[in-house]
Amino acid sequence: MNIWIAIGATVVGCYLVKLAGLLVPAGALERPLVRRMAALLPVALLAALTAQQAFADGRVLVLDAKAGGLAAAAVALLLRAPFLVVIAVAVAVTAGLRALTG
């Protein structure tokens, strides 16, 4: 039963956050600081999520095949490879490292 209470609370919370976003006056959204934060915040959140997924296992820092795949993807991005090539390189390097390390 506790899981359903948590799901219901999450649903209500998400709805209230969405509603709060719709109630913000347009003038507040046109300020330069708000525009800059709105442009940079998704990138920062995605970078934090990527780092957490690649380098953490619970509360422990790990350097495994995922970190190698992420490094290979970063190199492919620096070489200006197309997005699908970046993904393919990351997948191939991660799979190769997992095959080599067991």
C-alpha positions in Angstrom: 0.0 0.0 0.0 2.9 2.4 0.7 4.0 2.2 -2.9 0.6 3.4 -4.1 0.7 6.3 -1.7 4.2 7.3 -3.0 3.0 7.0 -6.6 -0.1 9.1 -5.8 2.0 11.8 -4.1 4.4 11.8 -7.0 1.5 12.3 -9.5 0.1 15.2 -7.4 3.5 16.7 -7.1 4.2 16.6 -10.8 0.9 18.1 -11.6 1.4 20.9 -9.1 4.9 21.7 -10.6 3.4 21.7 -14.1 0.6 24.0 -12.9 3.1 26.4 -11.2 5.1 26.6 -14.4 1.9 27.6 -16.3 1.0 30.3 -13.7 4.4 32.1 -14.0 3.8 35.6 -15.6 5.3 36.0 -19.1 7.2 39.1 -17.9 9.2 37.0 -15.4 10.2 34.6 -18.1 11.6 37.4 -20.4 14.3 38.5 -17.9 17.9 37.9 -19.2 18.9 36.0 -16.1 15.9 33.7 -16.3 16.4 33.1 -20.0 20.1 32.2 -19.4 19.3 29.8 -16.6 16.6 28.2 -18.6 19.1 27.6 -21.4 21.8 26.2 -19.2 19.9 24.3 -16.6 18.9 21.3 -18.8 22.6 20.9 -19.9 23.8 20.9 -16.3 21.2 18.4 -15.2 22.0 16.1 -18.1 25.7 16.3 -17.4 25.2 15.5 -13.7 22.9 12.6 -14.6 25.5 11.3 -17.1 28.3 11.6 -14.6 26.3 9.9 -11.8 25.3 7.0 -14.1 28.8 6.5 -15.5 31.0 6.9 -12.4 28.8 5.8 -9.5 27.6 2.5 -8.1 25.5 3.3 -5.1 27.8 5.3 -2.9 31.0 4.0 -4.5 33.0 5.7 -7.3 33.8 3.2 -10.0 35.8 3.4 -13.2 34.6 0.6 -15.4 33.5 0.0 -19.0 30.9 2.7 -18.9 33.6 5.3 -18.1 35.6 4.1 -21.1 32.6 4.4 -23.4 31.9 7.9 -22.1 35.5 8.8 -22.8 35.3 7.4 -26.3 32.1 9.3 -26.9 33.8 12.5 -25.7 36.7 11.9 -28.2 34.2 11.3 -31.0 32.4 14.6 -30.1 35.7 16.5 -30.1 36.4 15.0 -33.6 32.9 16.4 -34.6 31.5 13.0 -35.4 27.7 12.8 -36.2 25.5 11.9 -33.2 24.8 8.4 -34.3 28.5 7.7 -34.8 29.2 9.0 -31.3 26.6 6.6 -29.9 28.0 3.7 -31.9 31.5 4.4 -30.7 30.4 4.6 -27.1 28.5 1.3 -27.4 31.3 -0.5 -29.2 34.0 0.7 -26.7 31.8 -0.2 -23.7 31.0 -3.6 -25.1 34.7 -4.2 -26.0 35.8 -3.3 -22.5 33.2 -5.5 -20.9 34.3 -8.4 -23.1 37.9 -7.9 -22.2 37.4 -7.4 -18.5 34.7 -10.0 -18.0 
